Amino acid sequence: DSANAGMNVETSLELINSSLLLRSSGENFATMDVCTVRCSDGVISFSKSGAAPSYVKNEYGISKIESNALPFGVMEQQSEINTEVFTVENSAVVLMVSDGVSDVFVSEEEDGLIKKLETLETVNPQVVASVILNTAIELSGGKADDDMTVIAISIWKN
């Protein structure tokens, strides 16, 4: 585990990209979606490459975190890792989903996942994750056509 070895996130991600390139004899790539939370001051950091959007819901609204970067293992020099940072002032719900979930919420005029998050009044991460996953399965006709992963965490500042 590179974090326990004292490596920062960026160095760890470069190492993963290099490893994928070295091991690749053909098409071998992976999306990367990392969220770190610094508990001492409530700083949330997202690093994304080729991953589905993530969301932060707090007292100011809902922020969508996206990346246009290519997945890891596609290019030798991975220079476009998108990193965004948020500071939790009171509380926040962080939602990370796979593309199998985000793709079924897409409509032509707006992001359906944001609309769904706006309707949720709870900050319980289990409830948030269950509602999002169940809605995604319902929107895809009751059967998951792709992997559907949902991770939700709630953060409160002491």
N, C-alpha and C positions, 0 to 999 in steps of 0.2 A: 504494500500500500504506500504510494508515493507521498500522500499527505502526512502519514505518520513518520516518514523518513525526512520530513522537513522541506519537501519540495513545494513550491507554490503551484497554484492551479495552472498557470500558463505553461510552466516548464513541464508539468505532468502531461498536459494536452499535446505539447510538441513531441514528447516521448512516445505517446500513444500513436500519433500520426506517423512518426518515423517507423515504428514497429509494424504498423499495417502496411506501409509501403515496402518494407524489407521482406515481409512474409508473403507479399502478393505475387502470384504468378499469372494472374489475370485480373478480373474485376473483383476487387475486395475493398469495400468501403463501409463505413459506419457513421450514422448520425451521432452527434455528441450533444448532450444536454446536461449541464451541471449547474446546480444551485447550491450556494454556500450561505450559511447564516452565521454571522459573528454575534454570538449571544451577549457579549460584553456591551455592545452599543446598538444592537438591532439592525446592523447593516446586512442587507440581502444582496448577493451578487449572482447574476446569471451569466454563464458562458455557453454559447450555442454555436453549432456548426451543422447545418443541414437538418436541424431538428424542427419539430412542430412548435407553434407558439406556446408560451407559458403566460400565466396571468397573475397579477397581484391585485387583490381587492382590499381596499382600506377605506378610511373615512372620507377620502377625497374622490373615490370612484374606483374604476377598474382600469389597470394599465395592461396593455398587451405587449409582450416581449417577443420580438421576432428576429430571425437571422436570414440573410440572403446568401450566406457563405455556403460553399459546397461541403458535402460530407467529408469526414476524414478518410484518408487513403486514396483520394482522387488526385491530389496535387502534392508534389514534393514539399513545397513551401506553403504551409498552411498559415496564410497571413490575414485571413478575414474572419477570425473568431469574433463574434459579436459579444460584447460584454456590457451589461447594463447593471447599474447599482441603485438600490432603493434603501431608504432608512425608515424603519418602522417608528412612528411617533407614538402611537398608542397600541394598535393591533393591526394585523393583516392576515389574510388567507392567501397562500401561494398555491397555485394549481399548475401542475405540469401534466401534459397529455402526450400520447403518441399520435402519429399522423392518422392512424385508424380512427381515433376519436375526433380529432380536429376536422378531418375531411367531411364527416357526416353532418357537422354543424354549419358548414359553409352554405350561405345563400347569396344570391346575386347582389343584394343591396347592403347587407350588414353581416357582422360576425355573430352567428347564432349562439356561440358559447358565451359571449359577453352578455347577450340578452338573457340567457339562462342563469348566469351568475348574478345578474341584477335582481332576479326574482327570489334568490335564496336569502333568507333572513338569518340563517345560522352561521356560526363560525366553527362548528364541529367538523373537523376534517374528514371523519368517517362518513358523515352524512353528505357533505359536499361531494366527496369522491363517488359515493354510491349513486347519488342523484345524477351526476354527470355521466357515469358509466351506463346506468340504466336508460337514460335518455338517449345516449349514443346508440345503444343496442336497439332501442325502439325505432329510432330514425333510420336505422339500416335494415328495417324489416324484421326485427326479432332475431337476427343472426349476424354475428360479427364476420365481415368479409376480410378483415385485416386484423392485425393485433390491436387490441384496445387496452391501453394501459393508462391509468389515472393515478396520480399522486397528489395528495392535498396535505398541506400542513398549516397549522394556525400558530401565529406568533404574537405574544403579548409582551409589552415592555413593562418591566417592574418599576 
